[in-house]
Structure formats: C-alpha cells, structure tokens
Amino acid sequence: MKIKFIVPSWHYYIDPMKHQPYWEMYYATYVKNSGYDVSIFDMRKFDTKIDLKNRMEQIDEVDFYFYWIFKSGDAGEIYSIFEFLKKKYPNSTHAAGGTHVDMCQEDTKKHMDSIVVGSGENSFVKIIKDKKNDQLKDKYFEDYKNLQFRDTLYPDRILLPKEDIVNNKLFSQYGDYPATLVYFSRGCIFKCAYCTYNVPRLLQTKSPKNINAEINYLKDNYNIKGLLLKDEVAISPNKKVSQEIFDTIGQHNLVWRGQTISIATYDQLKLAKDSGCLELAVGVETVDNTVMKIIDKSWQNEKIIRD
C-alpha cells in the first residue's frame, strides 16, 4: 500500500513556502508509524506560472491520496485534484479531513471516497485497513476529547526536504534566525461565532516533556534558532500551563513569535518575553461591547483590552 498526502498550493499567500504544512506532516507521521509507505506531494513547489493541471500531472500513482483541508480557501483546489486523480487513477482511494471538512461534511462527501471528522490520528490508518478488507466507510469520526494532544507524536520532518522545513523568513524583521513552525497546543476554549479555528472547542496542550523533545529534535536535526507557534492561543488562559510552556521554551535560548487573545496578563506577557518571545499578534476584532455580544465574544470587554 502506498499513501500520499497532498499539500495544496496555498495560492492566496505571497510566499507559500514561508510556512510549513504542519498537519499534513503530522498525520503522515501517524500513517508512517503504522508501517505504511507514505510520502507528501507539495503543490506549493511549482512556479506560479504553471497552471493547476500541469501541477497535477506530476502526481504519481499511489493507492491512497489524503488531504487535510484546514482552510476553505483550499477546498476548491483540492476537489479539483480529487476529480483529476480519480479519473486518471480510478482505483485510487481519496479521503479528506480538517476544519473545512468538519464544518462542510455533506459538501465534502460529494468529492471524496471518505471524510475524516474530528481528529485524524487513527482515522487515516483505519481507512487504509478498511479499504483493504472491503469495509470502507464514507465517514470516519473520532472525538478530539478521546485523543489528547498532550502526548501525541510530533511531525517527522524527514517527509519533506530540509529547505521546506526551515527558513530565515519567519523572523527576517528581527535578524537571521533559521526557524520553523510548531503547534504546542490545538483548539480554543472560546466559542466566538465568526471563528472556524476553535476546532476542537477545547484547548489541548502538549506536555512539557513532549515540547522539550520536539525542540531538541528540531535543534539537533535542523539547527533552528526560532519558532513560530501557530497555536490558536499561544498564551494559555491557564497560568500554570502557560508557565510550563514558557519554562520549557526558555531552556533552549530560542526566539519565538505567535498569536494569542486579549486576556493574557502582564505577568504572562513578561514570562513570554523572558522565554524568548519577540512578537505576539492579538485577536481583538472589536472594542464595541454590543458587537462582542453578537459575535459570542462577551468574555472580552474594553477594560480587558485596555489592561
């Protein structure tokens, strides 16, 4: 059995190669660790002048094509890839998961042999086994609550070339720092109505032990000096948890940047700075209390924002 995860072109970015396809690597690692021959095809790596069809022509035949549709902006392209590959390789099996799939299940079912709803650590492997036994289902579901992010694997970056893992662009405004992208948590406890990134609607954080292990892996293999924390909430509302993370990062003499919410305290911000934080993007969205109520963000108010 051969499996290939497809990374879309990320056509909406000025520089699609600046960030890394973390979730494709993450789920491919689980498939790989289950003993399967897995690879990643990266649609970003083609000259922008090359049209989508020519890019798709470069994808070789495998038994399974998997996709993680994190943004709805990628859905149309991935559906086109499915249609093309299914016609070219009719015996292939295609499955997709991700935030877009969670939110648009019936639409995605029209374009895939199976969909993955919720976490995908076990579901992609189940798809392979079920197809082999002629028991393929059209939907695979695993509740994020049943699979804690705390002790999960970190992505095996060997699935992509080194130059696609580390670059000096992420901190170019601060200096020459070889850096890469990580997630030390996933999800968000808040339920802001406009947001699709609060999936799961709970905050799962890596253990300090596993954060330390991943940083050591990145330092030993890629000589990284900086980390982009892509966590939806880089400063946990739980002060004990945030301190554990900052203490762990701070041991490594790295710089980092991330995004967070407006309820981070002064003490948390100071701990973040002391651990190497150079920049935080803060999601305020609005300072109008009425609008905050409408968008289910009434946990935020003008006083919190100002403080």
Secondary structure, 3 states (H helix, E strand, C coil): CEEEEEECCCCCCCCCCCCCCHHHHHHHHHHHHCCCEEEEEEHHHCCCCCCHHHHHHCCCCCCEEEEECCCHHHHHHHHHHHHHHHHHCCCCEEEEECHHHHHCHHHHHCCCCEEEEECCCCHHHHHHHHHHCCCCCCEEEECHHHCCHHHCCCCCHHHCCHHHCCECCCCCCCCCCCEEEECCEECCCCCCCCCCCCCCCCCEECCHHHHHHHHHHHHHHHCCCEEEECCCCCCCCCHHHHHHHHHHHHCCCCEEEEEEECCCCHHHHHHHHHCCEEEEEEECCCCCHHHHHHCCCCCCCHHHHHC
